[in-house]
Amino acid sequence: MKILSWGVYGALEGFNMPIGTQGELSLGWKEEISISLRSFSNNHIDVDIDDFEIRVKWRLTRFYGALETRGREETWDLLKTLGKQPFTPWLVCGDFNEILYSFKKK
């Protein structure tokens, strides 16, 4: 996608959300769009996007699931809660950490 980048390379605007010692969630964008932050936590960044170039408004949630099994229910509940909010077209992407080990794949 030409306007959005996760690595923030070439982005004119952006922000990073630290996730403990594990790294960070990043979101970067160029001038052609306007970003309005809805909410954030260690597991997500939720924004409304207004793309001036193609005249489209939509919602993006960058999601990072819990690494350990005991935290997964909480992060999935967060995603369900986010899904109940009124929204325009919505894209959820990221690392859901549903399968951590290749031996668990069927």
N, CA, C and O atoms as a DFTB+ gen file, in Angstrom:
424 C
 N C O
     1  1       0.852      -1.168       0.000
     2  2       0.000       0.000       0.000
     3  2       0.895       1.226       0.000
     4  3       1.803       1.335       0.823
     5  1       0.650       2.124      -0.893
     6  2       1.578       3.237      -1.050
     7  2       1.493       4.283       0.052
     8  3       2.465       5.005       0.273
     9  1       0.367       4.392       0.753
    10  2       0.249       5.466       1.732
    11  2       0.594       5.033       3.145
    12  3       0.987       5.858       3.970
    13  1       0.454       3.767       3.424
    14  2       0.666       3.282       4.783
    15  2       1.873       2.365       4.816
    16  3       2.091       1.598       3.879
    17  1       2.643       2.429       5.857
    18  2       3.760       1.499       5.977
    19  2       3.934       1.107       7.423
    20  3       3.856       1.951       8.316
    21  1       4.171      -0.184       7.663
    22  2       4.361      -0.652       9.043
    23  2       5.765      -0.340       9.520
    24  3       5.970      -0.050      10.699
    25  1       6.727      -0.394       8.628
    26  2       8.092      -0.110       9.028
    27  2       8.389       1.375       9.088
    28  3       9.487       1.767       9.485
    29  1       7.458       2.189       8.713
    30  2       7.525       3.638       8.730
    31  2       8.584       4.165       7.766
    32  3       8.932       5.343       7.846
    33  1       9.103       3.352       6.870
    34  2      10.078       3.802       5.885
    35  2       9.379       4.704       4.883
    36  3       8.390       4.298       4.273
    37  1       9.865       5.893       4.709
    38  2       9.292       6.827       3.758
    39  2       8.062       7.562       4.260
    40  3       7.481       8.366       3.530
    41  1       7.662       7.303       5.479
    42  2       6.482       7.970       6.030
    43  2       6.859       9.358       6.527
    44  3       7.968       9.575       7.016
    45  1       5.939      10.280       6.398
    46  2       6.175      11.641       6.871
    47  2       5.657      11.843       8.289
    48  3       6.133      12.717       9.013
    49  1       4.693      11.043       8.678
    50  2       4.109      11.107      10.010
    51  2       4.122       9.702      10.594
    52  3       4.225       8.723       9.854
    53  1       4.017       9.593      11.918
    54  2       3.944       8.263      12.492
    55  2       4.046       8.265      13.989
    56  3       4.331       9.285      14.617
    57  1       3.802       7.085      14.556
    58  2       4.022       6.894      15.979
    59  2       4.321       5.432      16.250
    60  3       3.967       4.553      15.463
    61  1       4.975       5.186      17.368
    62  2       5.350       3.846      17.798
    63  2       4.777       3.593      19.178
    64  3       4.774       4.482      20.029
    65  1       4.294       2.384      19.400
    66  2       3.768       1.979      20.694
    67  2       4.670       0.890      21.254
    68  3       4.674      -0.219      20.719
    69  1       5.438       1.158      22.312
    70  2       6.279       0.115      22.900
    71  2       5.435      -1.030      23.449
    72  3       4.348      -0.808      23.983
    73  1       5.938      -2.255      23.315
    74  2       5.275      -3.432      23.877
    75  2       6.264      -4.085      24.828
    76  3       6.918      -5.062      24.462
    77  1       6.382      -3.571      26.023
    78  2       7.317      -4.123      27.003
    79  2       8.704      -4.225      26.416
    80  3       9.210      -3.265      25.834
    81  1       9.325      -5.387      26.565
    82  2      10.658      -5.609      26.009
    83  2      10.583      -6.335      24.673
    84  3      11.615      -6.692      24.105
    85  1       9.367      -6.558      24.160
    86  2       9.188      -7.360      22.955
    87  2       9.340      -6.567      21.671
    88  3       9.482      -7.167      20.606
    89  1       9.316      -5.270      21.725
    90  2       9.385      -4.465      20.508
    91  2       8.346      -3.373      20.546
    92  3       8.095      -2.775      21.593
    93  1       7.733      -3.111      19.386
    94  2       6.737      -2.045      19.338
    95  2       5.813      -2.230      18.146
    96  3       6.172      -2.851      17.145
    97  1       4.623      -1.681      18.277
    98  2       3.715      -1.542      17.146
    99  2       4.018      -0.197      16.512
   100  3       4.183       0.794      17.223
   101  1       4.092      -0.144      15.213
   102  2       4.384       1.111      14.517
   103  2       3.332       1.367      13.458
   104  3       2.782       0.437      12.868
   105  1       3.064       2.622      13.230
   106  2       2.154       3.014      12.169
   107  2       2.698       4.297      11.565
   108  3       2.966       5.261      12.282
   109  1       2.859       4.311      10.269
   110  2       3.358       5.505       9.587
   111  2       2.472       5.840       8.409
   112  3       1.826       4.961       7.839
   113  1       2.440       7.110       8.042
   114  2       1.609       7.524       6.923
   115  2       2.185       8.750       6.239
   116  3       3.024       9.455       6.800
   117  1       1.728       8.993       5.030
   118  2       2.161      10.152       4.254
   119  2       1.096      11.236       4.304
   120  3       0.003      11.022       4.829
   121  1       1.421      12.393       3.759
   122  2       0.551      13.567       3.843
   123  2      -0.818      13.385       3.201
   124  3      -1.763      14.088       3.560
   125  1      -0.941      12.454       2.259
   126  2      -2.194      12.296       1.524
   127  2      -3.345      11.794       2.384
   128  3      -4.492      11.790       1.936
   129  1      -3.059      11.371       3.612
   130  2      -4.115      10.865       4.477
   131  2      -4.085      11.556       5.831
   132  3      -3.071      12.110       6.254
   133  1      -5.223      11.504       6.485
   134  2      -5.343      12.036       7.838
   135  2      -5.674      10.871       8.764
   136  3      -6.554      10.065       8.463
   137  1      -4.973      10.784       9.880
   138  2      -5.175       9.709      10.850
   139  2      -5.766      10.290      12.126
   140  3      -5.271      11.285      12.656
   141  1      -6.836       9.655      12.615
   142  2      -7.419      10.018      13.910
   143  2      -7.330       8.800      14.814
   144  3      -7.905       7.753      14.515
   145  1      -6.616       8.938      15.909
   146  2      -6.442       7.828      16.841
   147  2      -7.736       7.577      17.602
   148  3      -8.276       8.485      18.234
   149  1      -8.235       6.340      17.540
   150  2      -9.418       5.941      18.299
   151  2      -8.995       5.451      19.681
   152  3      -9.489       5.924      20.705
   153  1      -8.059       4.483      19.686
   154  2      -7.596       3.909      20.949
   155  2      -6.299       3.155      20.707
   156  3      -5.923       2.883      19.567
   157  1      -5.618       2.822      21.806
   158  2      -4.393       2.031      21.708
   159  2      -4.149       1.319      23.031
   160  3      -4.677       1.707      24.073
   161  1      -3.344       0.280      22.964
   162  2      -2.906      -0.458      24.151
   163  2      -1.617      -1.166      23.766
   164  3      -1.080      -0.930      22.684
   165  1      -1.119      -2.026      24.635
   166  2       0.058      -2.824      24.290
   167  2      -0.241      -3.799      23.155
   168  3       0.680      -4.326      22.531
   169  1      -1.522      -4.040      22.887
   170  2      -1.899      -5.035      21.895
   171  2      -2.546      -4.472      20.635
   172  3      -2.862      -5.233      19.720
   173  1      -2.750      -3.158      20.564
   174  2      -3.397      -2.651      19.362
   175  2      -3.192      -1.150      19.182
   176  3      -2.896      -0.419      20.127
   177  1      -3.359      -0.724      17.941
   178  2      -3.509       0.684      17.581
   179  2      -4.748       0.717      16.687
   180  3      -4.806       0.002      15.687
   181  1      -5.724       1.527      17.032
   182  2      -6.981       1.605      16.294
   183  2      -7.153       3.036      15.795
   184  3      -7.196       3.972      16.593
   185  1      -7.252       3.210      14.471
   186  2      -7.317       4.553      13.888
   187  2      -8.409       4.646      12.825
   188  3      -8.791       3.649      12.212
   189  1      -8.896       5.860      12.625
   190  2      -9.743       6.187      11.484
   191  2      -8.843       6.839      10.447
   192  3      -7.986       7.654      10.787
   193  1      -9.036       6.484       9.193
   194  2      -8.208       6.998       8.109
   195  2      -9.087       7.732       7.109
   196  3     -10.109       7.212       6.659
   197  1      -8.679       8.934       6.773
   198  2      -9.361       9.727       5.748
   199  2      -8.356       9.943       4.624
   200  3      -7.407      10.715       4.765
   201  1      -8.572       9.259       3.514
   202  2      -7.667       9.332       2.366
   203  2      -8.160      10.421       1.422
   204  3      -9.137      10.230       0.698
   205  1      -7.483      11.559       1.434
   206  2      -7.884      12.700       0.617
   207  2      -7.715      12.426      -0.873
   208  3      -8.488      12.922      -1.693
   209  1      -6.706      11.638      -1.219
   210  2      -6.395      11.382      -2.626
   211  2      -7.509      10.609      -3.328
   212  3      -7.879      10.946      -4.452
   213  1      -8.044       9.583      -2.682
   214  2      -9.104       8.781      -3.310
   215  2     -10.465       8.990      -2.638
   216  3     -11.438       8.315      -2.974
   217  1     -10.525       9.911      -1.704
   218  2     -11.765      10.303      -1.015
   219  2     -12.477       9.122      -0.374
   220  3     -13.656       8.876      -0.628
   221  1     -11.750       8.404       0.451
   222  2     -12.307       7.253       1.159
   223  2     -11.990       7.376       2.643
   224  3     -10.884       7.762       3.025
   225  1     -12.977       7.043       3.477
   226  2     -12.765       6.974       4.924
   227  2     -12.905       5.515       5.334
   228  3     -13.833       4.825       4.914
   229  1     -11.968       5.054       6.163
   230  2     -12.013       3.686       6.634
   231  2     -11.303       3.575       7.970
   232  3     -10.722       4.544       8.457
   233  1     -11.353       2.408       8.550
   234  2     -10.783       2.174       9.874
   235  2      -9.731       1.075       9.782
   236  3      -9.893       0.098       9.051
   237  1      -8.649       1.256      10.538
   238  2      -7.565       0.279      10.580
   239  2      -7.248      -0.049      12.028
   240  3      -7.098       0.845      12.860
   241  1      -7.149      -1.337      12.321
   242  2      -6.685      -1.778      13.634
   243  2      -5.451      -2.633      13.429
   244  3      -5.509      -3.675      12.776
   245  1      -4.348      -2.197      13.984
   246  2      -3.088      -2.958      13.972
   247  2      -3.090      -3.739      15.269
   248  3      -3.110      -3.147      16.348
   249  1      -3.069      -5.073      15.181
   250  2      -3.287      -5.939      16.337
   251  2      -2.064      -6.807      16.608
   252  3      -1.419      -7.293      15.679
   253  1      -1.753      -6.998      17.883
   254  2      -0.673      -7.893      18.294
   255  2      -1.210      -8.777      19.414
   256  3      -1.443      -8.305      20.526
   257  1      -1.404     -10.058      19.117
   258  2      -1.974     -10.992      20.086
   259  2      -0.993     -11.363      21.183
   260  3       0.221     -11.244      21.021
   261  1      -1.541     -11.814      22.300
   262  2      -0.718     -12.232      23.442
   263  2       0.159     -13.417      23.055
   264  3      -0.282     -14.326      22.352
   265  1       1.400     -13.397      23.520
   266  2       2.321     -14.493      23.227
   267  2       1.979     -15.749      24.012
   268  3       2.111     -16.861      23.502
   269  1       1.542     -15.573      25.244
   270  2       1.275     -16.722      26.104
   271  2      -0.214     -17.045      26.119
   272  3      -1.060     -16.156      26.022
   273  1      -0.518     -18.336      26.244
   274  2      -1.895     -18.810      26.215
   275  2      -2.772     -18.104      27.237
   276  3      -3.927     -17.791      26.944
   277  1      -2.253     -17.848      28.421
   278  2      -3.075     -17.250      29.483
   279  2      -3.530     -15.826      29.149
   280  3      -4.496     -15.346      29.743
   281  1      -2.878     -15.154      28.237
   282  2      -3.278     -13.799      27.872
   283  2      -4.121     -13.713      26.617
   284  3      -4.576     -12.629      26.252
   285  1      -4.335     -14.829      25.955
   286  2      -5.043     -14.799      24.668
   287  2      -6.512     -14.441      24.800
   288  3      -7.045     -13.707      23.968
   289  1      -7.169     -14.943      25.824
   290  2      -8.596     -14.638      25.982
   291  2      -8.802     -13.132      26.126
   292  3      -9.742     -12.569      25.564
   293  1      -7.923     -12.492      26.876
   294  2      -8.023     -11.040      27.067
   295  2      -7.834     -10.286      25.749
   296  3      -8.577      -9.349      25.458
   297  1      -6.842     -10.693      24.954
   298  2      -6.616      -9.983      23.692
   299  2      -7.733     -10.255      22.690
   300  3      -8.101      -9.365      21.923
   301  1      -8.279     -11.473      22.686
   302  2      -9.406     -11.752      21.794
   303  2     -10.644     -10.984      22.241
   304  3     -11.424     -10.534      21.401
   305  1     -10.839     -10.826      23.552
   306  2     -11.954     -10.006      24.053
   307  2     -11.794      -8.556      23.604
   308  3     -12.774      -7.896      23.258
   309  1     -10.555      -8.064      23.613
   310  2     -10.283      -6.710      23.134
   311  2     -10.717      -6.571      21.673
   312  3     -11.376      -5.598      21.308
   313  1     -10.353      -7.530      20.854
   314  2     -10.713      -7.485      19.438
   315  2     -12.233      -7.525      19.254
   316  3     -12.776      -6.816      18.406
   317  1     -12.916      -8.350      20.044
   318  2     -14.386      -8.404      19.975
   319  2     -14.995      -7.062      20.362
   320  3     -15.942      -6.603      19.723
   321  1     -14.460      -6.432      21.398
   322  2     -14.952      -5.121      21.832
   323  2     -14.747      -4.080      20.741
   324  3     -15.646      -3.287      20.458
   325  1     -13.573      -4.081      20.132
   326  2     -13.301      -3.143      19.038
   327  2     -14.274      -3.360      17.882
   328  3     -14.689      -2.405      17.227
   329  1     -14.631      -4.604      17.637
   330  2     -15.539      -4.933      16.544
   331  2     -16.967      -4.476      16.768
   332  3     -17.739      -4.374      15.814
   333  1     -17.330      -4.201      18.003
   334  2     -18.693      -3.758      18.319
   335  2     -18.874      -2.256      18.142
   336  3     -20.001      -1.762      18.175
   337  1     -17.788      -1.530      17.956
   338  2     -17.874      -0.081      17.798
   339  2     -18.364       0.259      16.394
   340  3     -18.082      -0.465      15.438
   341  1     -19.110       1.380      16.273
   342  2     -19.541       1.785      14.928
   343  2     -18.319       2.119      14.066
   344  3     -17.350       2.706      14.547
   345  1     -18.378       1.747      12.825
   346  2     -17.214       1.969      11.966
   347  2     -17.591       2.029      10.501
   348  3     -18.676       1.612      10.097
   349  1     -16.689       2.548       9.734
   350  2     -16.723       2.508       8.280
   351  2     -16.043       1.197       7.885
   352  3     -15.798       0.374       8.767
   353  1     -15.727       0.956       6.618
   354  2     -14.990      -0.262       6.274
   355  2     -13.772      -0.423       7.188
   356  3     -13.084       0.553       7.489
   357  1     -13.511      -1.660       7.627
   358  2     -12.541      -1.929       8.688
   359  2     -11.560      -3.013       8.264
   360  3     -11.955      -4.070       7.773
   361  1     -10.279      -2.734       8.460
   362  2      -9.222      -3.707       8.211
   363  2      -8.498      -3.973       9.520
   364  3      -8.028      -3.045      10.178
   365  1      -8.410      -5.252       9.897
   366  2      -7.641      -5.659      11.076
   367  2      -6.465      -6.478      10.566
   368  3      -6.652      -7.439       9.821
   369  1      -5.257      -6.101      10.964
   370  2      -4.084      -6.845      10.526
   371  2      -3.039      -6.841      11.633
   372  3      -3.120      -6.054      12.576
   373  1      -2.077      -7.710      11.509
   374  2      -1.012      -7.772      12.496
   375  2      -0.604      -9.199      12.771
   376  3      -0.735     -10.073      11.914
   377  1      -0.110      -9.431      13.967
   378  2       0.335     -10.747      14.402
   379  2      -0.597     -11.204      15.515
   380  3      -0.533     -10.694      16.633
   381  1      -1.453     -12.155      15.210
   382  2      -2.443     -12.617      16.179
   383  2      -1.867     -13.651      17.142
   384  3      -2.501     -13.978      18.145
   385  1      -0.670     -14.170      16.851
   386  2       0.010     -15.144      17.707
   387  2      -0.878     -16.327      18.076
   388  3      -0.810     -16.838      19.194
   389  1      -1.699     -16.751      17.144
   390  2      -2.579     -17.881      17.411
   391  2      -1.796     -19.189      17.362
   392  3      -2.082     -20.107      18.131
   393  1      -0.812     -19.285      16.468
   394  2       0.054     -20.465      16.396
   395  2       1.485     -19.986      16.602
   396  3       2.025     -19.240      15.786
   397  1       2.089     -20.423      17.696
   398  2       3.450     -19.988      18.002
   399  2       4.504     -20.993      17.566
   400  3       5.643     -20.617      17.288
   401  1       4.137     -22.263      17.504
   402  2       5.119     -23.301      17.217
   403  2       4.663     -24.120      16.016
   404  3       3.483     -24.453      15.907
   405  1       5.575     -24.444      15.126
   406  2       5.218     -25.170      13.914
   407  2       4.638     -26.548      14.224
   408  3       3.834     -27.053      13.441
   409  1       5.021     -27.177      15.348
   410  2       4.494     -28.500      15.667
   411  2       3.011     -28.448      16.049
   412  3       2.360     -29.490      16.114
   413  1       2.471     -27.258      16.302
   414  2       1.049     -27.130      16.633
   415  2       0.180     -26.981      15.387
   416  3      -1.047     -27.018      15.483
   417  1       0.801     -26.813      14.221
   418  2       0.041     -26.714      12.978
   419  2      -0.481     -28.091      12.607
   420  3       0.191     -29.097      12.833
   421  1      -1.662     -28.137      12.047
   422  2      -2.248     -29.425      11.645
   423  2      -2.157     -29.587      10.158
   424  3      -2.594     -30.604       9.619
